[in-house]
């Protein structure tokens, strides 16, 4: 599927102004028939856009979130007191993480803080090879490049840092308190709101190049939600103030603040902040490595970012990106 262009993009931009616009008016503006307008609308709907038609009024885009705009992202970012954000906007991409990883592997010069955002991912990825549902224009698909000079061992706690940055951005913009699930999920009212996927390119010794992927549900269309195999929510159910460009700017700003803090002092104070937001604090949970699973009481994370589980009166820490944690079924 290719990005909307030509007449399709013109229709999308007209719908993005809000309200209703008739097929006849669209056709006159673009010099094409109403049947051609209807065909383009259907194509946009197949991408995941929630466009509906009311007889006598025309078409309307049922979206609070708007479309990505590089200039608007810069304005919001500078309003936070920052200088210039290094943000690339793509209409459609296979995966924002994959694009940055390709550039790393091709030895393309990348500056720390480079961000790629997209309206749609065709091959969005979660942890452990899962598909991340990525319909056009509905959610935020975001990746951030960061060079960590302290090496691969220091990268272990980065997902903890990223979760806190997502918390910071959502709290600042919407005054919503999210919870964090180890190692890299963001929950709201016990439902998944966002996920983090940290990938890295590194040797055992020397600097480490990280790609930090963040997906946040903003306004998930019903047609895509049926493919999600766990309880989920999106921001449109909790706020009327959504602005995708402002969210990109805020997320970038708070991510930079948290990563700088991590470079200076690791998880020294952040692990306690994370524990105050732990979605499973004191609950019976199940750890699964794919080969083995066991249960215990979740005691939060340790100063290195490992999950602490109490079993038979003894607390142990567990590490590793391939460990799955979920609430135990009692």
N, C-alpha and C positions, 0 to 999 in steps of 0.2 A: 504494500500500500504506500502510495507516495503522498507527500504533503499537499494540502490544498493550495492550488495556484489558480491564476487567471480568474475566470468567472466564479469558481467555487470559493476562492479566497475573498473575492469582492462580496459575495453573499454572506460569508462568515463575518466579515468586518461590519456589514450593514446590520446583521443580527446582534452583533456585540455592542451596538449603541443602546440596546435596551428597547423594551416595548414591542409592538407588533409592526410588521411591514408586509404589505400584500404582495402576492406573487406577480400581480400586474405591474405594480410600481417597480419591483426588482427587475422585471423583464424590460420595462421601458428604460430604466437606468443603464442596463447592460446591453440592450439591443438584441435580446434573445426571447424566445417564446416562453409562455407560462409552463408548458410541458418540459422545456429544458430546465427551468427553475426547479420544478418538482423533482426532476432526475438528480440535479445537484444536491438538493436538500436530502434526498434519500441516501446519497453517497456520504454526506456529512453525518447522517444518523448512524450509518454503519460503522463509522469511526468511533462511535460512542457519544457523540454530541446529542444532548437532550433537546431536540427541536420539536415543537408541537404546533399544530395548526388549528385555528378557530375560524369557522365559517363566518365570512363577513368582516373579519379583522386581519387575517393573514397568518404569517409565521412569527414565532417568538422563540428566542433561545432561553431555555430555562436554566440559567446559570448565574450564580452570584460572583463567581471567581474571576471572570474576565480572561483575557489572553495575555501572554507574556510580552513584555515590551522592554527592550534594553534601556532606552532613555529613561523610562519611568523607574526601572530598578535603580539606575544611577541616582536619580533624584531622591528616592527614599533612603538609599544608602548614605548619601551625603547629608541628609537631614539628621542622621544619627551621629554626625560629627566625624565621619570617616572621609577618606579622600576619593579614590576611584576604585570601583569594584571591577575585577577582571572576569566578567560574565559573558558567556556565549549563549545565545538563544537559538535552539533548533526546533523547527516545527515537528518533525518526526525523525526518530533515531532508533537504531536497534536497542541500544542501552547506553545511558549516559556514563555509567561505570566502564562499559566495554570501550567506549570511545577514548576515554582517558588512558585506560590500560594499553590500548593499541599505540597511542602516542609515546607512552613510556617505553614500550618494547621496541618501537622504531627509533628510539633515542632522540625523539623530538624535544627541543628545548622547552621545558615547561616551568612557569614561575609558580612558586608556592602561592596558594590562594586563587588559582585558576578555577572557575566554576563553569560547569555546563548544565544548562537546564533545557528541558524539552516539553512540548505540549503532549507528546505521545511517544511511548516506547513500544516497539514491535516485539522485542525479546527482553522485557523487563525481568530482572532476577532478584530473588530473595536469597536467604541463606539455604544451604544444603541443596542447591539446584532448583529450588521452588520457583514457580512462575509468579511474578509480581504483576497483578492486573493493572494495565496502563492505558485506559481509554483516552482519546484525544480531548485535551482541554479541561479534563475533569479534576485532576489531582496535581500534586507537585512531584516531579521527577528531577532529582537534583544530585549532582556529584561535585566534589571539591577535591582538588589536588593539594597534597601537603608533603613536603620533604622533611623528614625527621633525621637529624644528624646523629642521634644517639643510638641508632641501630635497631635491629629487629626485636630485641628483648623489650625495649622501651615502647614498642608499638602495642604491647599486650593490653594496655588499659585504655586505648583510644576509643573503643565503643562506649565505654563509661562516660568519657568526656563528651562525646557527640550526643548521647542521650540527654545530658545536662544542658547542652547548647539548645537542643530542640525544646526542652522545658523552658529555658530562658526566653526564647523567641515567642512561644505561644502564650506564656504568662504576660510578657510585656505588651503584646498586641491585643490579646483578647481577655486578659485576666482569668484565664482558665488554668486550673491546676491539673496537670497530667501526672500519671505515675509511670515508673520505669520498671521494665521486666528484663532481668539479666538474660543474655548479654546485650541485646540491642533492639528491644521493642519498646514502643511508647503506648501506654494504655490510657483510656479515658472511660471512667465508669465501668472498669473491668473488661472493656472491649478494645481491640487493637485499633489504634489511630494511625500509627506510623511505624516504619521499620528502618533499620540501619544495616548497611552491608559495607564492611571495611575490607578492602583488598590491598595487597601490598606486593611490591617488587623489591627484593632485598637479598643481599648476601649475609651469611652469619656475622661477618664483621663489616663495619662501614655503614654509610647512610642508608636510609630506608625511604622508599617512595610509596606514599599511601594514596589510595583513592577512597574517599569517604562518600558512599552513596546513601541518600536519604529519600524515602518515599513517604509522603504525607497524604492521607485521604482528605480531599477537600469537599467534593460533591460527587460521590460515586454513583453513576447511573445504575438503576435497578438491573438492566440487562447484563451488566458485568458482575454485580454483587453475587449472583447465583454461583459464580465460579470460586468464591472464597470459602475455604473450608473451616473457618473459625469465627467466633463472635467479633464483629468489627463495628466501627463507627466512622463518621467523617465530621469535619469541622462545621459544615453547613447545618448540622443538627444542633449545634451548640452556640453559634454566633451568627449575626446578620452582617458582620463587618468585614467579610472576606475580601482581600485584595491580594492576588497572587504575586504581583510585583513587589508589594510591600513585604510580603512574607519572605520572598527570596532575599531581599535586602537585609531584613532583620535576622534571618537564619545565618547569612554570611557574616554579619557583624558579630553575633554572639558566638559563632563557631570560632572566629578569629580570636575573640577574647579568651575563650576556654582553652584553645590550643596553645596560646601564649602562656597561660597559667600553667598548663601541663608541662610545657618546655622548661619552665622555671622551677616548679616544685612537685612535679608528678601528681599523684592522686592524694597528696598529703592532707588537704582539707576537703577535696572533692568527694572522697569515698564516703565521708560522713554525710555530706549533702545528698549523695545518691541514696544512702540508706534511709534517709528521711522520706524519700519518694518511692521506696521499694514496694512494688505492687503486690508482692507475695510475703510481706513481712510477717513472720510468726506462723505462716501457714504450712501445712503438709504439702510437699511438692515431690515431683518425680523427675529425676535426672536420667537422661537417655543418651548413650553414645552411639547408638546404632547396633552395638554388639551386646550391650549390657545396660540394665536400668536398675535403679534403686530409689528408695524413698527416704525422706527425712524432713526436718523442720527447717525452713529457710531463715537464716540468720543474717542475711544481707551480704555485702562484699567485704573483702579484706583490703588493706592499703595497696595491694598490687592489682586489684580488680577481679580477683577470683571469687566465685560464689561460695559462701560458707553454709554448710549443711550440718545440722545436728542429727546424729544417728546413735542410738543407744547411749545417750549422755555424753558423747564425744563430738566435737565440732571439727570438721575437716574442710579445707578449701579445695575447689576444683577449678581448673583452667581449661581453656581450649575453645576455639570457635565452632567446633563440630558437636559440642554438647548441647542438647536440647533440654530446656527446663519448662515444666508445665505444672499446673495445680493438680495434685493427685486426686483421682476419683475414689472417694471413700465409700 
